[in-house]
């Protein structure tokens, strides 16, 4: 995912989940200098962790 799209998603008033390692997450904060994004997994809303921007995408596997 590119930084422009991250900004679009984060500036949106909608909750837009993205994919990280097969998990649906929402982005909470983006650091443009380090290209790290703080994410919250939708299956564990009490958890937050940082991932590299390049590890996020908008494509999901349908089951």
N, CA, C, O and CB atoms as a CASP TS submission, in Angstrom:
PFRMAT TS
TARGET T0000
AUTHOR 0000-0000-0000
METHOD Language model
MODEL 1
PARENT N/A
ATOM      1  N   UNK     1       0.856  -1.165   0.000  1.00  0.00           N
ATOM      2  CA  UNK     1       0.000   0.000   0.000  1.00  0.00           C
ATOM      3  C   UNK     1       0.905   1.231   0.000  1.00  0.00           C
ATOM      4  O   UNK     1       1.978   1.219   0.603  1.00  0.00           O
ATOM      5  CB  UNK     1      -0.976  -0.004   1.229  1.00  0.00           C
ATOM      6  N   UNK     2       0.474   2.278  -0.669  1.00  0.00           N
ATOM      7  CA  UNK     2       1.300   3.483  -0.682  1.00  0.00           C
ATOM      8  C   UNK     2       0.797   4.507   0.337  1.00  0.00           C
ATOM      9  O   UNK     2      -0.339   4.434   0.806  1.00  0.00           O
ATOM     10  CB  UNK     2       1.319   4.100  -2.088  1.00  0.00           C
ATOM     11  N   UNK     3       1.662   5.451   0.663  1.00  0.00           N
ATOM     12  CA  UNK     3       1.339   6.399   1.730  1.00  0.00           C
ATOM     13  C   UNK     3       0.156   7.297   1.386  1.00  0.00           C
ATOM     14  O   UNK     3      -0.566   7.732   2.283  1.00  0.00           O
ATOM     15  CB  UNK     3       2.542   7.253   2.037  1.00  0.00           C
ATOM     16  N   UNK     4      -0.053   7.579   0.109  1.00  0.00           N
ATOM     17  CA  UNK     4      -1.210   8.388  -0.279  1.00  0.00           C
ATOM     18  C   UNK     4      -2.509   7.663   0.076  1.00  0.00           C
ATOM     19  O   UNK     4      -3.442   8.272   0.600  1.00  0.00           O
ATOM     20  CB  UNK     4      -1.168   8.705  -1.792  1.00  0.00           C
ATOM     21  N   UNK     5      -2.562   6.372  -0.209  1.00  0.00           N
ATOM     22  CA  UNK     5      -3.771   5.594   0.093  1.00  0.00           C
ATOM     23  C   UNK     5      -3.976   5.473   1.602  1.00  0.00           C
ATOM     24  O   UNK     5      -5.110   5.518   2.076  1.00  0.00           O
ATOM     25  CB  UNK     5      -3.685   4.191  -0.544  1.00  0.00           C
ATOM     26  N   UNK     6      -2.894   5.321   2.354  1.00  0.00           N
ATOM     27  CA  UNK     6      -3.006   5.272   3.814  1.00  0.00           C
ATOM     28  C   UNK     6      -3.666   6.552   4.321  1.00  0.00           C
ATOM     29  O   UNK     6      -4.569   6.500   5.155  1.00  0.00           O
ATOM     30  CB  UNK     6      -1.609   5.079   4.471  1.00  0.00           C
ATOM     31  N   UNK     7      -3.220   7.688   3.823  1.00  0.00           N
ATOM     32  CA  UNK     7      -3.798   8.968   4.239  1.00  0.00           C
ATOM     33  C   UNK     7      -5.275   9.051   3.860  1.00  0.00           C
ATOM     34  O   UNK     7      -6.091   9.519   4.654  1.00  0.00           O
ATOM     35  CB  UNK     7      -3.025  10.135   3.607  1.00  0.00           C
ATOM     36  N   UNK     8      -5.630   8.598   2.646  1.00  0.00           N
ATOM     37  CA  UNK     8      -7.031   8.620   2.220  1.00  0.00           C
ATOM     38  C   UNK     8      -7.900   7.793   3.166  1.00  0.00           C
ATOM     39  O   UNK     8      -8.976   8.228   3.578  1.00  0.00           O
ATOM     40  CB  UNK     8      -7.165   8.090   0.780  1.00  0.00           C
ATOM     41  N   UNK     9      -7.425   6.611   3.499  1.00  0.00           N
ATOM     42  CA  UNK     9      -8.186   5.724   4.386  1.00  0.00           C
ATOM     43  C   UNK     9      -8.300   6.331   5.779  1.00  0.00           C
ATOM     44  O   UNK     9      -9.379   6.335   6.373  1.00  0.00           O
ATOM     45  CB  UNK     9      -7.523   4.335   4.465  1.00  0.00           C
ATOM     46  N   UNK    10      -7.193   6.840   6.297  1.00  0.00           N
ATOM     47  CA  UNK    10      -7.213   7.388   7.654  1.00  0.00           C
ATOM     48  C   UNK    10      -8.024   8.677   7.741  1.00  0.00           C
ATOM     49  O   UNK    10      -8.598   8.971   8.790  1.00  0.00           O
ATOM     50  CB  UNK    10      -5.794   7.642   8.134  1.00  0.00           C
ATOM     51  N   UNK    11      -8.081   9.451   6.659  1.00  0.00           N
ATOM     52  CA  UNK    11      -8.859  10.691   6.652  1.00  0.00           C
ATOM     53  C   UNK    11     -10.345  10.449   6.398  1.00  0.00           C
ATOM     54  O   UNK    11     -11.164  11.352   6.570  1.00  0.00           O
ATOM     55  CB  UNK    11      -8.313  11.636   5.602  1.00  0.00           C
ATOM     56  N   UNK    12     -10.685   9.248   5.996  1.00  0.00           N
ATOM     57  CA  UNK    12     -12.074   8.905   5.713  1.00  0.00           C
ATOM     58  C   UNK    12     -12.880   8.860   7.011  1.00  0.00           C
ATOM     59  O   UNK    12     -12.349   8.550   8.077  1.00  0.00           O
ATOM     60  CB  UNK    12     -12.159   7.551   4.974  1.00  0.00           C
ATOM     61  N   UNK    13     -14.151   9.170   6.902  1.00  0.00           N
ATOM     62  CA  UNK    13     -15.046   9.069   8.060  1.00  0.00           C
ATOM     63  C   UNK    13     -15.566   7.647   8.236  1.00  0.00           C
ATOM     64  O   UNK    13     -16.241   7.342   9.219  1.00  0.00           O
ATOM     65  CB  UNK    13     -16.222  10.039   7.913  1.00  0.00           C
ATOM     66  N   UNK    14     -15.251   6.785   7.283  1.00  0.00           N
ATOM     67  CA  UNK    14     -15.675   5.385   7.344  1.00  0.00           C
ATOM     68  C   UNK    14     -14.597   4.530   7.996  1.00  0.00           C
ATOM     69  O   UNK    14     -13.414   4.864   7.955  1.00  0.00           O
ATOM     70  CB  UNK    14     -15.997   4.854   5.936  1.00  0.00           C
ATOM     71  N   UNK    15     -15.013   3.443   8.587  1.00  0.00           N
ATOM     72  CA  UNK    15     -14.077   2.453   9.119  1.00  0.00           C
ATOM     73  C   UNK    15     -13.708   1.525   7.963  1.00  0.00           C
ATOM     74  O   UNK    15     -14.538   0.742   7.502  1.00  0.00           O
ATOM     75  CB  UNK    15     -14.701   1.647  10.339  1.00  0.00           C
ATOM     76  N   UNK    16     -12.477   1.613   7.502  1.00  0.00           N
ATOM     77  CA  UNK    16     -12.037   0.840   6.346  1.00  0.00           C
ATOM     78  C   UNK    16     -10.953  -0.135   6.787  1.00  0.00           C
ATOM     79  O   UNK    16      -9.807   0.267   6.992  1.00  0.00           O
ATOM     80  CB  UNK    16     -11.518   1.770   5.212  1.00  0.00           C
ATOM     81  N   UNK    17     -11.299  -1.406   6.934  1.00  0.00           N
ATOM     82  CA  UNK    17     -10.278  -2.384   7.313  1.00  0.00           C
ATOM     83  C   UNK    17      -9.346  -2.681   6.147  1.00  0.00           C
ATOM     84  O   UNK    17      -9.742  -2.617   4.983  1.00  0.00           O
ATOM     85  CB  UNK    17     -10.932  -3.679   7.804  1.00  0.00           C
ATOM     86  N   UNK    18      -8.108  -3.004   6.478  1.00  0.00           N
ATOM     87  CA  UNK    18      -7.120  -3.437   5.495  1.00  0.00           C
ATOM     88  C   UNK    18      -6.567  -4.782   5.945  1.00  0.00           C
ATOM     89  O   UNK    18      -6.881  -5.256   7.037  1.00  0.00           O
ATOM     90  CB  UNK    18      -5.973  -2.379   5.329  1.00  0.00           C
ATOM     91  N   UNK    19      -5.763  -5.379   5.120  1.00  0.00           N
ATOM     92  CA  UNK    19      -5.250  -6.713   5.386  1.00  0.00           C
ATOM     93  C   UNK    19      -3.792  -6.659   5.848  1.00  0.00           C
ATOM     94  O   UNK    19      -2.959  -5.981   5.248  1.00  0.00           O
ATOM     95  CB  UNK    19      -5.379  -7.586   4.139  1.00  0.00           C
ATOM     96  N   UNK    20      -3.509  -7.383   6.916  1.00  0.00           N
ATOM     97  CA  UNK    20      -2.138  -7.580   7.389  1.00  0.00           C
ATOM     98  C   UNK    20      -1.978  -9.062   7.713  1.00  0.00           C
ATOM     99  O   UNK    20      -2.599  -9.562   8.651  1.00  0.00           O
ATOM    100  CB  UNK    20      -1.817  -6.676   8.649  1.00  0.00           C
ATOM    101  N   UNK    21      -1.158  -9.760   6.953  1.00  0.00           N
ATOM    102  CA  UNK    21      -0.917 -11.199   7.188  1.00  0.00           C
ATOM    103  C   UNK    21      -2.214 -11.998   7.302  1.00  0.00           C
ATOM    104  O   UNK    21      -2.325 -12.886   8.148  1.00  0.00           O
ATOM    105  CB  UNK    21      -0.094 -11.391   8.460  1.00  0.00           C
ATOM    106  N   UNK    22      -3.186 -11.687   6.460  1.00  0.00           N
ATOM    107  CA  UNK    22      -4.437 -12.432   6.473  1.00  0.00           C
ATOM    108  C   UNK    22      -5.431 -11.992   7.527  1.00  0.00           C
ATOM    109  O   UNK    22      -6.507 -12.580   7.645  1.00  0.00           O
ATOM    110  CB  UNK    22      -4.150 -13.854   6.663  1.00  0.00           C
ATOM    111  N   UNK    23      -5.095 -10.976   8.292  1.00  0.00           N
ATOM    112  CA  UNK    23      -5.984 -10.466   9.344  1.00  0.00           C
ATOM    113  C   UNK    23      -6.537  -9.109   8.936  1.00  0.00           C
ATOM    114  O   UNK    23      -5.841  -8.298   8.323  1.00  0.00           O
ATOM    115  CB  UNK    23      -5.237 -10.359  10.702  1.00  0.00           C
ATOM    116  N   UNK    24      -7.785  -8.876   9.280  1.00  0.00           N
ATOM    117  CA  UNK    24      -8.378  -7.559   9.067  1.00  0.00           C
ATOM    118  C   UNK    24      -7.953  -6.648  10.209  1.00  0.00           C
ATOM    119  O   UNK    24      -8.125  -6.980  11.382  1.00  0.00           O
ATOM    120  CB  UNK    24      -9.934  -7.646   8.970  1.00  0.00           C
ATOM    121  N   UNK    25      -7.399  -5.503   9.854  1.00  0.00           N
ATOM    122  CA  UNK    25      -6.956  -4.526  10.842  1.00  0.00           C
ATOM    123  C   UNK    25      -7.437  -3.147  10.411  1.00  0.00           C
ATOM    124  O   UNK    25      -7.734  -2.913   9.240  1.00  0.00           O
ATOM    125  CB  UNK    25      -5.406  -4.550  11.006  1.00  0.00           C
ATOM    126  N   UNK    26      -7.508  -2.243  11.379  1.00  0.00           N
ATOM    127  CA  UNK    26      -7.749  -0.838  11.069  1.00  0.00           C
ATOM    128  C   UNK    26      -6.494  -0.061  11.445  1.00  0.00           C
ATOM    129  O   UNK    26      -5.804  -0.378  12.414  1.00  0.00           O
ATOM    130  CB  UNK    26      -9.012  -0.286  11.826  1.00  0.00           C
ATOM    131  N   UNK    27      -6.223   0.960  10.650  1.00  0.00           N
ATOM    132  CA  UNK    27      -5.036   1.775  10.891  1.00  0.00           C
ATOM    133  C   UNK    27      -5.368   2.859  11.901  1.00  0.00           C
ATOM    134  O   UNK    27      -6.395   3.529  11.789  1.00  0.00           O
ATOM    135  CB  UNK    27      -4.509   2.397   9.574  1.00  0.00           C
ATOM    136  N   UNK    28      -4.505   3.026  12.877  1.00  0.00           N
ATOM    137  CA  UNK    28      -4.730   3.988  13.942  1.00  0.00           C
ATOM    138  C   UNK    28      -3.825   5.207  13.818  1.00  0.00           C
ATOM    139  O   UNK    28      -4.233   6.320  14.151  1.00  0.00           O
ATOM    140  CB  UNK    28      -4.521   3.331  15.281  1.00  0.00           C
ATOM    141  N   UNK    29      -2.602   5.006  13.341  1.00  0.00           N
ATOM    142  CA  UNK    29      -1.640   6.102  13.252  1.00  0.00           C
ATOM    143  C   UNK    29      -0.587   5.748  12.219  1.00  0.00           C
ATOM    144  O   UNK    29      -0.192   4.587  12.104  1.00  0.00           O
ATOM    145  CB  UNK    29      -0.985   6.391  14.630  1.00  0.00           C
ATOM    146  N   UNK    30      -0.125   6.748  11.462  1.00  0.00           N
ATOM    147  CA  UNK    30       0.894   6.530  10.437  1.00  0.00           C
ATOM    148  C   UNK    30       2.053   7.488  10.655  1.00  0.00           C
ATOM    149  O   UNK    30       1.850   8.695  10.784  1.00  0.00           O
ATOM    150  CB  UNK    30       0.302   6.710   9.021  1.00  0.00           C
ATOM    151  N   UNK    31       3.262   6.954  10.696  1.00  0.00           N
ATOM    152  CA  UNK    31       4.476   7.759  10.819  1.00  0.00           C
ATOM    153  C   UNK    31       5.135   7.833   9.445  1.00  0.00           C
ATOM    154  O   UNK    31       5.706   6.851   8.972  1.00  0.00           O
ATOM    155  CB  UNK    31       5.459   7.157  11.888  1.00  0.00           C
ATOM    156  N   UNK    32       5.054   8.996   8.808  1.00  0.00           N
ATOM    157  CA  UNK    32       5.577   9.154   7.450  1.00  0.00           C
ATOM    158  C   UNK    32       7.092   9.026   7.384  1.00  0.00           C
ATOM    159  O   UNK    32       7.630   8.669   6.335  1.00  0.00           O
ATOM    160  CB  UNK    32       5.162  10.492   6.894  1.00  0.00           C
ATOM    161  N   UNK    33       7.782   9.305   8.461  1.00  0.00           N
ATOM    162  CA  UNK    33       9.246   9.232   8.445  1.00  0.00           C
ATOM    163  C   UNK    33       9.749   7.798   8.515  1.00  0.00           C
ATOM    164  O   UNK    33      10.701   7.438   7.822  1.00  0.00           O
ATOM    165  CB  UNK    33       9.821  10.030   9.599  1.00  0.00           C
ATOM    166  N   UNK    34       9.125   6.989   9.336  1.00  0.00           N
ATOM    167  CA  UNK    34       9.568   5.595   9.486  1.00  0.00           C
ATOM    168  C   UNK    34       8.769   4.636   8.604  1.00  0.00           C
ATOM    169  O   UNK    34       9.137   3.470   8.457  1.00  0.00           O
ATOM    170  CB  UNK    34       9.453   5.164  10.944  1.00  0.00           C
ATOM    171  N   UNK    35       7.669   5.133   8.015  1.00  0.00           N
ATOM    172  CA  UNK    35       6.766   4.302   7.196  1.00  0.00           C
ATOM    173  C   UNK    35       6.169   3.160   8.009  1.00  0.00           C
ATOM    174  O   UNK    35       5.921   2.072   7.488  1.00  0.00           O
ATOM    175  CB  UNK    35       7.515   3.735   5.978  1.00  0.00           C
ATOM    176  N   UNK    36       5.943   3.422   9.291  1.00  0.00           N
ATOM    177  CA  UNK    36       5.313   2.446  10.180  1.00  0.00           C
ATOM    178  C   UNK    36       3.875   2.886  10.452  1.00  0.00           C
ATOM    179  O   UNK    36       3.576   4.075  10.561  1.00  0.00           O
ATOM    180  CB  UNK    36       6.115   2.298  11.518  1.00  0.00           C
ATOM    181  N   UNK    37       3.002   1.890  10.557  1.00  0.00           N
ATOM    182  CA  UNK    37       1.587   2.141  10.801  1.00  0.00           C
ATOM    183  C   UNK    37       1.173   1.384  12.052  1.00  0.00           C
ATOM    184  O   UNK    37       1.424   0.185  12.167  1.00  0.00           O
ATOM    185  CB  UNK    37       0.717   1.720   9.577  1.00  0.00           C
ATOM    186  N   UNK    38       0.540   2.079  12.989  1.00  0.00           N
ATOM    187  CA  UNK    38      -0.037   1.399  14.148  1.00  0.00           C
ATOM    188  C   UNK    38      -1.400   0.875  13.730  1.00  0.00           C
ATOM    189  O   UNK    38      -2.232   1.615  13.205  1.00  0.00           O
ATOM    190  CB  UNK    38      -0.148   2.358  15.397  1.00  0.00           C
ATOM    191  N   UNK    39      -1.615  -0.413  13.970  1.00  0.00           N
ATOM    192  CA  UNK    39      -2.868  -1.049  13.568  1.00  0.00           C
ATOM    193  C   UNK    39      -3.524  -1.739  14.753  1.00  0.00           C
ATOM    194  O   UNK    39      -2.870  -2.094  15.734  1.00  0.00           O
ATOM    195  CB  UNK    39      -2.624  -2.057  12.437  1.00  0.00           C
ATOM    196  N   UNK    40      -4.830  -1.918  14.634  1.00  0.00           N
ATOM    197  CA  UNK    40      -5.622  -2.639  15.634  1.00  0.00           C
ATOM    198  C   UNK    40      -6.341  -3.764  14.903  1.00  0.00           C
ATOM    199  O   UNK    40      -7.117  -3.504  13.983  1.00  0.00           O
ATOM    200  CB  UNK    40      -6.646  -1.684  16.379  1.00  0.00           C
ATOM    201  N   UNK    41      -6.096  -5.017  15.299  1.00  0.00           N
ATOM    202  CA  UNK    41      -6.796  -6.127  14.648  1.00  0.00           C
ATOM    203  C   UNK    41      -8.272  -6.148  15.042  1.00  0.00           C
ATOM    204  O   UNK    41      -8.618  -5.940  16.205  1.00  0.00           O
ATOM    205  CB  UNK    41      -6.133  -7.468  15.012  1.00  0.00           C
ATOM    206  N   UNK    42      -9.132  -6.401  14.064  1.00  0.00           N
ATOM    207  CA  UNK    42     -10.568  -6.415  14.340  1.00  0.00           C
ATOM    208  C   UNK    42     -10.981  -7.594  15.198  1.00  0.00           C
ATOM    209  O   UNK    42     -12.046  -7.567  15.815  1.00  0.00           O
ATOM    210  CB  UNK    42     -11.343  -6.437  13.051  1.00  0.00           C
ATOM    211  N   UNK    43     -10.149  -8.637  15.248  1.00  0.00           N
ATOM    212  CA  UNK    43     -10.488  -9.790  16.090  1.00  0.00           C
ATOM    213  C   UNK    43      -9.940  -9.662  17.509  1.00  0.00           C
ATOM    214  O   UNK    43     -10.124 -10.561  18.331  1.00  0.00           O
ATOM    215  CB  UNK    43      -9.961 -11.062  15.458  1.00  0.00           C
ATOM    216  N   UNK    44      -9.263  -8.540  17.801  1.00  0.00           N
ATOM    217  CA  UNK    44      -8.742  -8.291  19.147  1.00  0.00           C
ATOM    218  C   UNK    44      -8.567  -6.782  19.322  1.00  0.00           C
ATOM    219  O   UNK    44      -7.457  -6.263  19.200  1.00  0.00           O
ATOM    220  CB  UNK    44      -7.382  -9.050  19.385  1.00  0.00           C
ATOM    221  N   UNK    45      -9.645  -6.094  19.602  1.00  0.00           N
ATOM    222  CA  UNK    45      -9.626  -4.635  19.666  1.00  0.00           C
ATOM    223  C   UNK    45      -8.796  -4.081  20.819  1.00  0.00           C
ATOM    224  O   UNK    45      -8.549  -2.876  20.872  1.00  0.00           O
ATOM    225  CB  UNK    45     -11.023  -4.125  19.778  1.00  0.00           C
ATOM    226  N   UNK    46      -8.364  -4.931  21.738  1.00  0.00           N
ATOM    227  CA  UNK    46      -7.520  -4.493  22.851  1.00  0.00           C
ATOM    228  C   UNK    46      -6.045  -4.526  22.496  1.00  0.00           C
ATOM    229  O   UNK    46      -5.199  -4.182  23.321  1.00  0.00           O
ATOM    230  CB  UNK    46      -7.769  -5.358  24.067  1.00  0.00           C
ATOM    231  N   UNK    47      -5.733  -4.933  21.289  1.00  0.00           N
ATOM    232  CA  UNK    47      -4.345  -5.068  20.858  1.00  0.00           C
ATOM    233  C   UNK    47      -4.016  -3.981  19.837  1.00  0.00           C
ATOM    234  O   UNK    47      -4.844  -3.629  18.996  1.00  0.00           O
ATOM    235  CB  UNK    47      -4.089  -6.476  20.259  1.00  0.00           C
ATOM    236  N   UNK    48      -2.805  -3.460  19.922  1.00  0.00           N
ATOM    237  CA  UNK    48      -2.313  -2.509  18.928  1.00  0.00           C
ATOM    238  C   UNK    48      -0.844  -2.806  18.708  1.00  0.00           C
ATOM    239  O   UNK    48      -0.101  -3.045  19.660  1.00  0.00           O
ATOM    240  CB  UNK    48      -2.535  -1.021  19.382  1.00  0.00           C
ATOM    241  N   UNK    49      -0.423  -2.790  17.450  1.00  0.00           N
ATOM    242  CA  UNK    49       0.987  -3.015  17.150  1.00  0.00           C
ATOM    243  C   UNK    49       1.365  -2.273  15.880  1.00  0.00           C
ATOM    244  O   UNK    49       0.496  -1.853  15.115  1.00  0.00           O
ATOM    245  CB  UNK    49       1.289  -4.521  17.007  1.00  0.00           C
ATOM    246  N   UNK    50       2.662  -2.115  15.657  1.00  0.00           N
ATOM    247  CA  UNK    50       3.169  -1.391  14.496  1.00  0.00           C
ATOM    248  C   UNK    50       3.641  -2.350  13.424  1.00  0.00           C
ATOM    249  O   UNK    50       4.252  -3.379  13.711  1.00  0.00           O
ATOM    250  CB  UNK    50       4.303  -0.458  14.898  1.00  0.00           C
ATOM    251  N   UNK    51       3.346  -1.994  12.178  1.00  0.00           N
ATOM    252  CA  UNK    51       3.787  -2.777  11.029  1.00  0.00           C
ATOM    253  C   UNK    51       4.324  -1.822   9.973  1.00  0.00           C
ATOM    254  O   UNK    51       3.994  -0.636   9.969  1.00  0.00           O
ATOM    255  CB  UNK    51       2.626  -3.650  10.455  1.00  0.00           C
ATOM    256  N   UNK    52       5.151  -2.344   9.084  1.00  0.00           N
ATOM    257  CA  UNK    52       5.643  -1.534   7.978  1.00  0.00           C
ATOM    258  C   UNK    52       4.524  -1.310   6.971  1.00  0.00           C
ATOM    259  O   UNK    52       3.714  -2.201   6.715  1.00  0.00           O
ATOM    260  CB  UNK    52       6.858  -2.204   7.303  1.00  0.00           C
ATOM    261  N   UNK    53       4.492  -0.137   6.416  1.00  0.00           N
ATOM    262  CA  UNK    53       3.483   0.226   5.430  1.00  0.00           C
ATOM    263  C   UNK    53       3.392  -0.802   4.303  1.00  0.00           C
ATOM    264  O   UNK    53       2.296  -1.120   3.842  1.00  0.00           O
ATOM    265  CB  UNK    53       3.788   1.599   4.855  1.00  0.00           C
ATOM    266  N   UNK    54       4.518  -1.315   3.866  1.00  0.00           N
ATOM    267  CA  UNK    54       4.553  -2.261   2.744  1.00  0.00           C
ATOM    268  C   UNK    54       3.872  -3.589   3.063  1.00  0.00           C
ATOM    269  O   UNK    54       3.591  -4.368   2.152  1.00  0.00           O
ATOM    270  CB  UNK    54       5.986  -2.520   2.336  1.00  0.00           C
ATOM    271  N   UNK    55       3.600  -3.862   4.342  1.00  0.00           N
ATOM    272  CA  UNK    55       2.966  -5.118   4.741  1.00  0.00           C
ATOM    273  C   UNK    55       1.437  -5.053   4.720  1.00  0.00           C
ATOM    274  O   UNK    55       0.770  -6.051   4.993  1.00  0.00           O
ATOM    275  CB  UNK    55       3.432  -5.504   6.124  1.00  0.00           C
ATOM    276  N   UNK    56       0.889  -3.898   4.401  1.00  0.00           N
ATOM    277  CA  UNK    56      -0.566  -3.720   4.377  1.00  0.00           C
ATOM    278  C   UNK    56      -1.081  -3.710   2.946  1.00  0.00           C
ATOM    279  O   UNK    56      -0.415  -3.210   2.039  1.00  0.00           O
ATOM    280  CB  UNK    56      -0.965  -2.417   5.093  1.00  0.00           C
ATOM    281  N   UNK    57      -2.271  -4.266   2.751  1.00  0.00           N
ATOM    282  CA  UNK    57      -2.918  -4.189   1.443  1.00  0.00           C
ATOM    283  C   UNK    57      -4.430  -4.216   1.614  1.00  0.00           C
ATOM    284  O   UNK    57      -4.951  -4.484   2.697  1.00  0.00           O
ATOM    285  CB  UNK    57      -2.456  -5.349   0.529  1.00  0.00           C
ATOM    286  N   UNK    58      -5.109  -3.933   0.527  1.00  0.00           N
ATOM    287  CA  UNK    58      -6.573  -3.886   0.568  1.00  0.00           C
ATOM    288  C   UNK    58      -7.220  -5.120  -0.027  1.00  0.00           C
ATOM    289  O   UNK    58      -8.447  -5.180  -0.107  1.00  0.00           O
ATOM    290  CB  UNK    58      -7.068  -2.669  -0.158  1.00  0.00           C
ATOM    291  N   UNK    59      -6.455  -6.093  -0.441  1.00  0.00           N
ATOM    292  CA  UNK    59      -7.053  -7.301  -1.016  1.00  0.00           C
ATOM    293  C   UNK    59      -7.250  -8.337   0.075  1.00  0.00           C
ATOM    294  O   UNK    59      -6.375  -8.545   0.915  1.00  0.00           O
ATOM    295  CB  UNK    59      -6.171  -7.875  -2.155  1.00  0.00           C
ATOM    296  N   UNK    60      -8.406  -8.985   0.056  1.00  0.00           N
ATOM    297  CA  UNK    60      -8.751  -9.974   1.063  1.00  0.00           C
ATOM    298  C   UNK    60      -9.056 -11.293   0.395  1.00  0.00           C
ATOM    299  O   UNK    60      -9.595 -11.332  -0.710  1.00  0.00           O
ATOM    300  CB  UNK    60      -9.942  -9.510   1.906  1.00  0.00           C
ATOM    301  N   UNK    61      -8.708 -12.372   1.069  1.00  0.00           N
ATOM    302  CA  UNK    61      -9.056 -13.706   0.587  1.00  0.00           C
ATOM    303  C   UNK    61     -10.474 -14.006   1.021  1.00  0.00           C
ATOM    304  O   UNK    61     -10.796 -13.921   2.206  1.00  0.00           O
ATOM    305  CB  UNK    61      -8.066 -14.788   1.120  1.00  0.00           C
ATOM    306  N   UNK    62     -11.314 -14.352   0.085  1.00  0.00           N
ATOM    307  CA  UNK    62     -12.697 -14.727   0.397  1.00  0.00           C
ATOM    308  C   UNK    62     -12.738 -16.188   0.789  1.00  0.00           C
ATOM    309  O   UNK    62     -12.156 -17.034   0.110  1.00  0.00           O
ATOM    310  CB  UNK    62     -13.641 -14.459  -0.807  1.00  0.00           C
ATOM    311  N   UNK    63     -13.425 -16.492   1.885  1.00  0.00           N
ATOM    312  CA  UNK    63     -13.539 -17.883   2.338  1.00  0.00           C
ATOM    313  C   UNK    63     -14.935 -18.377   2.112  1.00  0.00           C
ATOM    314  O   UNK    63     -15.241 -19.527   2.426  1.00  0.00           O
ATOM    315  CB  UNK    63     -13.164 -18.022   3.816  1.00  0.00           C
TER
END
